[in-house]
Amino acid sequence: MTRAVVLSAIGKPMRLAEIELPEPGPGQVRVRLAAAGVCHSDLSLANGTLQQPVPAVLGHEGAGTVMAVGPDVSSVRPGDAVVLNWSPACGTCYFCSAGEPYLCVHSADAAGVPYAMCDGSPLYAGLGTAAFAEETVVAASAVLPLPAGVPVTDAALLGCAVLTGFGAVHHAAAVRPGQTVAVFGLGGVGLSVLQSARIAGASRIIAVDVRDDKADLAQAQGATDFLVAGDAKELSRAIRALTGGLGVDHAFECVGRAATIRTAWSSTRRGGTTTVVGIGPASDKVEFSALELFHFARTLRGCVYGNGDPATDLPVLASHVRSGALDLTALVTERIGLDDVPAALDRMRTGAGGRSLVVF
């Protein structure tokens, strides 16, 4: 038996419970968690924005130690420190063959298969990982060996926020040295985008959030300017004023709201790029006129898990951690226990703080 935070039904409060994990079967690994980040995607799963069978254990941004492996597992062994990969690519579908493993059609398969038991009922793993638990059982493809020199507790953030933020900057948008950047929404992913833009050599990094108490947090990640989100037109004007009247080369929307996407688009220069990282509901529609699409010649792109390959990006991120360029601890504003996960999700709804990190 192991303790976990269980979501019994969509939209219902979570509860701490004892769950029964099976021994790892063929191709599976049992991991004891060292830490797990509380991500906005967990909130989207809990409220039904993203589909997830229930009852379920959420949590997908985690790191820990391999406790046992099933037959046919050679990639890791007991005692290895690993980072959970909530989007493991199959390697054979159309998208994987096209060099787009982040769009793999089978990456979410594990989320739809019961992985444990709770009170005699089958239990599902949120995004196939179930990191809001002391231990979890996942496919061997869902763990990545942790490179040396990165503390396993801090490494949990690499599993989602940092891989997503880094990839958004370096893969999806391909920010070049000297370019200007605006980041809308300063949760864990938005803060990671700030640090990644600094690493990329952006000359001006404008951070935007609805809460003015995030100014110091934003500047600690590399923001050169901080603006409080308010009237959309005024905000766009303020960003253009900071960029010689042009608008930024790159805007990153890390909220997942149509209104914020629209503002980020309007803050981007002619010929610039707006990258949408946040996840919003299907009912929230963004509107553009045909004329402005022609006139501004901007690019609007989506970004899934940083549009990268975690197995390739993780060693790169580790090198930035070792050099001091990437500060994982600066992303964390609360270190909490497992029973504090529901409260952390409530704080996230208000936009408070950066990343909450469950430390086991």
N, C-alpha and C positions, 0 to 999 in steps of 0.2 A: 504494500500500500504506500501511496505517496500523496502529499497534499497538493491541491490545485485549486485555481479559481474557475468555477464552472458557470457558464452561461446556459441557463435552463431553457430559455426561449428568447426570441428576438424582442428587444425592447424591454426586457425584464431585468431586474437587478441581478448582479452576479453574487455568488456565494462561495465561501471557502469550504472545500469538501475533501474527503478521502477518496482517491480513485485507485483502481487496480490495473496496473500495467502488465501486459504479457511479456514473456521473455522475447528478445529479438528473434524474428524468424529469418528465413533466407533473404539476404540482401538488406537486412535491417541493423540498426545501431541503437543502443540505449545510452542516453546522455544524462548526466547529472548537471543541472544548470548552475552556473556561477552567478549569472545576472541576466536580466531581461528588460529591455526598454519598452515603455508604454507608448505605442505609436498611434497616430491618428487613424491608421487603417484598422486598428483594433476597435476604435469607436465606430467606424463605418461598418464593420462586421456586426457589432453589437446592436446597431440601430437599423440594420437591414439595407443600408446603402449598397453594400457588397453582399453577395449571396454566401451563406454559410449554413450547412445543416446543423441542427441543434438536437440535443444538448452538446455543447462543445467547450473545450478549453482553448481560449484565444492566446495571443502572444506569439510573435514570430521573429522578433529581434532579440536573439539570444546567443549566449556562448557558454561553454561548459567543458566537462571532461567525459570522454567515452568510458562507460562502465562495463559494457559487454557488446559483443558483435555476434551476429548470426552467421550461419553458413554462407560461404561464397563472398564474404566481405574481406577485401585486401587493402582497401584505400586508407583505412584507419585501424587502430588497435586499442585495446583498453589502456587508459592512462593518457591518451592523446588529448590535447586541448583543441577544441573545434569551435567554429562559428556556424550557426544554423543558416541554411540557405532555403528560404521559403518558396523559391521559384526555381527548382532544379530542372534543367533542360533535358529533354529526352535524347537529343543529339541526332534524331533521325527524321523528324517531321519537316514539312516544307520550310518553316521559319528557321529552324536550327540549321538546315542545309544551306539556307540563304545567308547565314551569318548573323541571324537575329534571334539568339537564344532567349532573349527577354520576352519574346512573343510566342514561345513554345506552347503548342496547343495541349500538351500533357502536363504542364508544370503544376497545375492545380488539382491533378487527379487524386492525390493523397487526402485532400480536404474532404472528399466525398465518401471516404471509407472509414468505418469505425476503427478506432485504434486502441481503445481501453474500455473499462466498465466503471459505472458509478451507480451505486444503489441498485445493482442488478440490471441496469439498462446500458445499451451501447453508447459510447461517447465518441465524438468526432474531434479531430485536431484542427484548430483554426489555422487556415492556410497551410495545413499539412505538417505543422511544427509543434503547436501546443506548448509554448514557452512559459506560460503562466502556471508553472508547476515545478516542483522540486526536481522531477525527472521526466523524461519523455522518450518515446520510441519513434524513430523516423527512418526513412530510407537512407541507405549509405550515400546516395546522391544528394541528400539534403544536409550533409555536413561538409564543411571545408576545413582542412587542417589550418590551425592558426599559426602564422609565421612567427618566428622567434622575435623576442623583444617587445611584444605587446601584452600587457597584463590581461588575463582572461576576463576579468570583470569589465574593464573598459572595452574589450573587444566586442561585447554584445552590441554596441552601437554601430559597429561595422556591418552588422547583418542586414540593416535596412536603411536607417537615416543617412549614414555616411556613404554607403554604396550608391544610394539614390541621388544624394546631393552632388557627390563627386562626378557621377556619370552624367547627370544633367548638364553640368558645366563643361566637362571634358569630352563627352561623347555626343550627346544630343545637340547641344549648342555649339560646341567646339570654340569656346571663348579664347581669344588670342591676347597676348600681352598688349597692354595699352588700351584695350577696349573698355567701355563703360557698361555697368551692370546695375540693375535694380532688382531687389528681391522682395516679393510681397508675401508676408506671413512668416513669422519667426518662431515656429515650433522647431522640433528636432531636425526636420529636413531643411527648413529654411536657414537655420543656423549653419548646417553643413554646407549649404550652397554658398553662404558668405565665406566660410573658410576656403572652400574650393575655388571660388572666384579670386581670392587673394593669392592662393597657390598658383593659379593660372596667370597671374600678373596683371589683373584688371587695374586700370588706373583710377577709376572712381567706382565705388561700390555703395549704392544707396539702399539702405534697409528701410522697409515700410511695414508697420504693424498698427493694429487698432489700439494697442496699449502703449502709453508713453513711458511706462516703467521698464520697457525693454531696451531703452536707448543704450545704457551701459553694457548690457549683454551683447547687443549688436556690435558695438564698437570693439568689444573684446574679441569678437570673431573676425574682425577685419573691415567692418563697415567704415567708410569715410564720412558718411552722412546718415542721419536718421530722420524720417518723416512719419508723423502720425497720420494714419489713414482717416480721411473724412470725406468731404465732397470730392467726387471723382474728377471733375474738371479742374478744381483747384489743385488737386494732387498731381495731375498730369502736367499742369503748368509749372508747379514747383520742381518737378523732375526735369522738365525741359530747361528751366532756368539754371539748374545745376550742371547742365550739359551744353552750354552755349546756344540754347534755343533749339537744339536738334531733337532731343530725346536720347535714351540710352541705346547702345548697340544691342544689348540683350536684356530682356525682362524675364524673370522667373516667377511664375505664379505657384505658390506653395500652399494655397488655401483650399482650392476646389470649389469656388463659387463663381457663377457666371458674371456677377458684377465685378469681381476682382480680376477675372480674366479680361474683361472688357477694358478695365482701367490699365492693366499691364500692357495690353495692346496699344492703347492710346498714348502710353508713355514711351513707346519704342520709336526710334527714328525711322524715317523713310528707308526702306531696304533692310531694316533691322529684324531681329528674331524674338518672338515671344514663345517661351517654352512652358507648357502647362505640366506641373508636377503634381499638384493637388488632385484629389479624387472627389468629385462632386456627384450628386444624384442625377439620374437620367432625366428628371423632370425640370432641371435647371438649365434653361436655354440661353445661349449666347447669340447676340444678333450683330451683324455687320451689313453695311450697305454695299451694293455692287460697285458703286463708284469708288468708295474708299479702298476696297480691295485692289482695284486697279491703280489708284493714285498713289497709295503709300508703298506698294510693292513689298509689304512686310511678309515674313514667314511666321505662321502659327503652327507649332508642332506639339504633339504629345510626348510624354516621356514615361516609360514603364521601367521601374527598377533601375533607373539611370541609363537605359539603353546600352547596357554593357554586359559583360560576362563576369560574374562574381569570382570565378576561379582565376581569371586573369587579373582582375582589378584588386583583389585582396592583397597580394604581395606588394603592389604599388602603394596602396594605402598604408600598409605596414611600414614601408620605407619612409613615408612622410611622417608617420608617428615617431619612428626612431630618430628622425632628423629634427623633430620638434616643430616642423611646419604644420602638422595637424595635431590639434590639442583635443583629445576626446573628452577629457574631464571638463573642459569648458562648456561642453554641450549640456551637461547635467546640472539641473537646478534643484532636483530633489532625489535623494536616495531613500528608498522606501522598502517596506517588507511586503510579502506576498499578499497579506490581508489588506494592504493599502491600495491595491489596484483599482477598485471601484472609485475611491476618492480621487485617484490620479486621473481617471477618465472624466470625472466631473470637473476637475480643474481644466482639463483640456477643452471642454465645451466652452469655457469662458475665455480661452486664449491665454491663460496664465502660465508663466514660466517657460522653460525650454523643455528638455527631456527629463521625464521621471524614470529612474532606473531602479528596478527591483533587484536587490542584492540578497542572495541566499546565504 
